[in-house]
């Protein structure tokens, strides 16, 4: 029985890595925030900033992974704030969270303070932080873990099904 479980686990890990292989990991610079907002102009989306060492971020990513399956109409964009984080770590974290994204970002500047300032002049890198953009491009910034009921309420307000 133990051997069977080990084989099953190995197959699952291999399958997860094959499925996640199409994930595009992009370098996030001080201009990326504006680029993302322009790309999703007049479309609701959620921008999630996280770090590998942030346990609250992992909890929040798991919540987003759970709800992404129920509300796939709203784009979720993730940004790892660990500068130059290894692609495999990013894929593993998102895979464990259940997020089946095709695009994510990783900080790609030696001095992340420049990125913080470009996003919000008062942000000093506190995590988790999530930005919600509605159909009118209005931004709501949430510092700390997002509550599930509030997230569902926002998703429904955006017409997510």
Buried (B, 14 or more C-beta within 10 A) or exposed (E): EEEEEEEEEEEEEEEBEEEBEEBEBBEBBBEBBEEBBEEBEEBBBBBBBBBBEBEEBBEBBBBBBBBBEEBEEBBBBBBBBBBEBEEEEBBBBBBEBBBBBEBBBBBBBEEBEEBBBBBBEEBEEEBBBBBBBBEEBEEEEBEEEBEEEEBBEBBEEBEBE
